[in-house]
């Protein structure tokens, strides 16, 4: 697994890097060797945020936690990633991107309720109108939604704008 380590509003010490790689490295056995783990450290006031996203064969597993201790945040992210992998081990190993995972390494002993189904309870259809990003954000806010799907007038592709936890906005663009 390849590791990319980023620090936002903080310097990342060697000790932090080693600890993060050691903790996230225990997930290497679930993913193909060409997978990538992006590890981010962020400090805002006295909140320490640790975020990890693992990219493998089109599958993304991500976790983020904030606490008043960076190492505590790391532990919470590891627990969250373990829960995600345990909960979705069958779906990750068989249904989603067979080339992303190593299914034979999903020999988790503990009993997990795998009867969870993803039922679509409502289908909504709406016309997609070409618009710029600012107009899409305005539309989203007018509808009081947390995201909005639109055709980007500049790129002529389907994009999604969304409101982030920090109150700012994000844009999702497809990559072909």
C-alpha positions as CSV (number, residue, x, y, z in Angstrom):
1,X,0.0,0.0,0.0
2,X,1.2,3.5,-0.9
3,X,0.9,6.2,1.8
4,X,0.4,9.9,1.3
5,X,0.6,12.0,4.4
6,X,-0.7,15.5,4.6
7,X,-0.7,18.1,7.4
8,X,-3.2,21.0,7.4
9,X,-2.5,23.8,9.8
10,X,0.2,21.6,11.4
11,X,3.5,20.0,10.8
12,X,3.6,16.3,10.8
13,X,6.3,14.8,13.0
14,X,8.1,11.6,12.2
15,X,6.5,10.0,15.3
16,X,3.0,10.9,14.0
17,X,3.8,9.5,10.6
18,X,5.2,6.2,11.9
19,X,2.2,5.8,14.3
20,X,-0.3,6.5,11.5
21,X,1.4,4.1,9.1
22,X,1.6,1.4,11.7
23,X,-2.1,1.8,12.6
24,X,-3.4,2.1,9.0
25,X,-0.9,-0.6,7.8
26,X,-2.9,-3.3,9.5
27,X,-5.5,-2.9,6.8
28,X,-3.1,-3.7,4.0
29,X,-4.1,-7.3,4.1
30,X,-7.6,-6.4,2.9
31,X,-6.5,-4.5,-0.2
32,X,-4.5,-5.1,-3.4
33,X,-0.8,-3.9,-3.3
34,X,-1.5,-1.0,-5.6
35,X,-4.0,0.6,-3.2
36,X,-3.3,4.0,-1.7
37,X,-3.9,5.4,1.8
38,X,-4.2,9.2,2.1
39,X,-3.7,10.2,5.7
40,X,-4.5,13.8,6.8
41,X,-3.7,15.5,10.1
42,X,-5.5,18.8,10.9
43,X,-5.5,21.0,14.0
44,X,-8.2,23.7,14.5
45,X,-7.9,25.5,17.9
46,X,-7.7,22.6,20.3
47,X,-9.4,20.0,18.1
48,X,-7.2,17.3,16.5
49,X,-8.6,15.8,13.4
50,X,-7.2,12.6,11.8
51,X,-8.6,11.5,8.5
52,X,-7.8,8.4,6.4
53,X,-9.1,7.5,2.9
54,X,-8.1,4.2,1.3
55,X,-8.4,4.0,-2.5
56,X,-8.3,0.7,-4.1
57,X,-9.6,-0.3,-7.5
58,X,-12.3,2.3,-7.6
59,X,-13.4,1.6,-4.0
60,X,-13.0,4.2,-1.3
61,X,-13.1,3.6,2.4
62,X,-12.9,6.7,4.5
63,X,-13.0,7.7,8.2
64,X,-12.5,10.9,10.1
65,X,-12.4,11.7,13.8
66,X,-11.8,14.8,16.0
67,X,-10.8,14.8,19.6
68,X,-8.5,16.8,21.9
69,X,-5.7,14.3,21.3
70,X,-4.2,13.3,17.9
71,X,-3.4,9.8,19.0
72,X,-6.9,9.4,20.4
73,X,-8.3,10.5,17.0
74,X,-6.1,7.9,15.3
75,X,-7.4,5.1,17.5
76,X,-11.0,6.2,16.8
77,X,-10.4,6.2,13.0
78,X,-8.9,2.7,13.2
79,X,-12.0,1.5,15.1
80,X,-14.3,3.2,12.5
81,X,-12.4,1.6,9.6
82,X,-12.5,-1.8,11.3
83,X,-16.3,-1.5,11.7
84,X,-16.8,-0.5,8.1
85,X,-14.7,-3.4,6.8
86,X,-16.4,-5.8,9.2
87,X,-19.9,-4.6,8.4
88,X,-19.4,-4.6,4.6
89,X,-17.0,-7.5,4.3
90,X,-19.2,-9.6,2.0
91,X,-20.3,-6.7,-0.2
92,X,-16.7,-5.3,-0.4
93,X,-15.3,-8.8,-1.1
94,X,-17.8,-9.9,-3.7
95,X,-20.1,-7.2,-5.1
96,X,-18.0,-4.0,-5.2
97,X,-14.9,-4.0,-7.4
98,X,-13.6,-7.5,-7.1
99,X,-10.3,-6.2,-8.3
100,X,-10.0,-3.8,-5.3
101,X,-10.0,-6.3,-2.4
102,X,-8.5,-9.6,-1.4
103,X,-11.6,-11.5,-0.3
104,X,-9.8,-14.5,1.2
105,X,-8.3,-12.1,3.8
106,X,-11.8,-11.3,5.1
107,X,-11.8,-14.1,7.6
108,X,-13.2,-12.1,10.4
109,X,-14.4,-14.5,13.1
110,X,-17.0,-12.4,15.0
111,X,-20.7,-12.7,14.0
112,X,-21.9,-9.8,11.9
113,X,-25.5,-9.2,10.9
114,X,-25.3,-9.3,7.1
115,X,-29.0,-9.1,6.4
116,X,-28.8,-5.4,5.9
117,X,-30.3,-4.4,2.6
118,X,-30.2,-1.1,0.8
119,X,-33.9,-0.4,0.0
120,X,-34.6,2.5,-2.2
121,X,-37.8,4.0,-0.6
122,X,-38.2,6.9,-3.0
123,X,-37.2,7.8,-6.5
124,X,-37.1,11.4,-7.5
125,X,-36.7,12.6,-11.1
126,X,-35.9,16.2,-12.1
127,X,-34.7,17.9,-15.3
128,X,-31.0,18.7,-15.4
129,X,-30.3,22.2,-16.5
130,X,-26.9,23.4,-17.5
131,X,-25.6,26.0,-15.0
132,X,-22.5,27.3,-13.4
133,X,-21.3,26.2,-9.9
134,X,-22.5,29.4,-8.2
135,X,-26.0,29.0,-9.6
136,X,-26.1,25.4,-8.5
137,X,-25.1,26.4,-4.9
138,X,-27.9,29.1,-5.0
139,X,-30.4,26.5,-6.2
140,X,-29.3,24.1,-3.4
141,X,-29.7,26.7,-0.8
142,X,-33.1,27.8,-2.1
143,X,-34.2,24.1,-1.9
144,X,-32.7,23.8,1.6
145,X,-30.8,20.7,0.5
146,X,-27.4,19.5,1.5
147,X,-26.4,18.6,-2.1
148,X,-27.5,19.5,-5.6
149,X,-27.0,17.6,-8.9
150,X,-26.6,19.6,-12.1
151,X,-24.9,19.8,-15.5
152,X,-21.9,22.0,-15.3
153,X,-22.2,24.6,-18.1
154,X,-18.4,24.9,-18.4
155,X,-17.5,21.2,-18.6
156,X,-20.9,19.8,-19.8
157,X,-20.7,16.9,-17.3
158,X,-22.9,16.0,-14.4
159,X,-21.6,17.5,-11.1
160,X,-22.7,17.6,-7.5
161,X,-22.3,20.5,-5.1
162,X,-22.7,19.9,-1.4
163,X,-22.5,21.7,1.9
164,X,-19.6,20.7,4.0
165,X,-19.6,20.3,7.8
166,X,-17.5,23.5,8.1
167,X,-20.2,25.5,6.3
168,X,-18.3,25.8,3.0
169,X,-19.1,24.1,-0.2
170,X,-17.7,21.1,-2.1
171,X,-17.9,20.1,-5.8
172,X,-17.8,16.5,-7.1
173,X,-16.8,16.2,-10.7
174,X,-16.6,12.8,-12.6
175,X,-13.3,11.5,-13.7
176,X,-13.4,9.2,-16.8
